Amino acid sequence: MEDNKYIKQLFYKYIDGETNVEELQELYDYFGINENEEWLSRLIHDHLESETENTSNSENKQVENIVNNRWNNIYAQTGNNKKVKKLWQKWTTVAALLIGIGLVSMYYLMTKQEISSTKLSSIYGSDVLPPSASKATLTLSDGQQIQLDSSSLGVEIGANAITYNNGNLISKTEKISSATLNVPNGGFYELKLSDGTKVILNSGSSITYPVRFDDSIRLVKLIGEGYFEVAKDIKHPFKVETTDRQLLTVLGTHFNIKSYTGEVTETTLLEGKVALSSNGTNAKAILNPGQQSTFYKNKFETRQVNAEEAIAWSKNLFVFNNMTLGQIFKNLERWYDVEIIYPSNLSKEQFLMEIPKDRKLSEILEAISTFENVTFKIEGRRITVKQL
């Protein structure tokens, strides 16, 4: 109850434009939790119905006014620390009412533009479209390599065959023991393992798995990023091994692992419970729902997060929370299959952005240029960043 009273006070400080950066982050973290969404919606409704607002405006317009009237004050607070922006696909009544749900500290409004299929150009030169179809290659243990059908979203591992999720046959598995699904930059793919576990692979990722889980342990190996919904089987623990020798063990749960080569491994738990360990060291960690672990230099560090952000990529959404521009560019490189060249002295400030993944690259770059003093040049699949 005390927590609710404190958060309510912060909410009205935000309405009055009096919150500082730390308080904004507290609001963002608190309302990013699903259980708190209904209360936030009620607070917004109550405020809209209060006598302090212009009752002649529509509810949608009032929320927009609240946000716009507070922007200059918020920007002044965050301009020299963490820059916080809101990139929203479409302003609707629902979006207006839920402006703070998981997004309280994001305020920059961007309307969706139509993607031109005939003219691929932009203010930065040429342009790059987001992936329009799934892309992946399947390599079987007998050496056979199969370029998967781009019109299909995923594959399923059955008792005797590997098929597309529409049932069309890819390969018989009598003589196959394992397979590797490789998703290149600019691709994405779904996989259903023989035990019923579902996996979604992000761009630049691969997973190696047995066609049949005959052992007491269900072990798969991941490079890159994958979201897992593990089929529960108490007698056969599910394990995920990453290239940095992190080993995750579960019985049945939903989690996301991001483990690209050369980057810190992040494991985020949405449901259930997982145990993390390191092959070759004594480092260990236990995650509960809503927790994220980073594994770096053979050590685990755990913190509370909005777990939904970690899997936003699997729902066609970029959510960059506390990321530098360099980290944001890495994500854009993988998704758009491009190379981004930027100055080594580029700002190390951390940003918070949300934007749909179905935008042309130039739209995202233009949004970045609104809060960072940079410009871009797009030449084919090479993007050059220049500081102004």
Secondary structure, DSSP 8 states (H G I E B T S, - for coil): -HHHHHHHHHHHHHHTT---HHHHHHHHHHHTSGGGHHHHHHHHHHHHHSTTS-TTS-HHHHHHHHHHHHHHHHHHHHTTS-EE----S---HHHHHTTTTTTTT-----------SS--EETTEE------S---EEEETTS-EEE--TT--EEEE-SSEEEETTS-EEEE-TT--EEEEEE-TT--EEEE-TTS-EEEE-TTEEEEEESS--SSSEEEEEEEEEEEE----TTS-EEEEETTSEEEEESS-EEEEEE-TTS-EEEEEEES-EEEEETTS--EEEE-TTEEEEEETTEEEEEE--HHHHTGGGGTEEEEEEE-HHHHHHHHHHHHT-EEE--TT-----EEEEEETTS-HHHHHHHHHTTSSEEEEEETTEEEEEE-
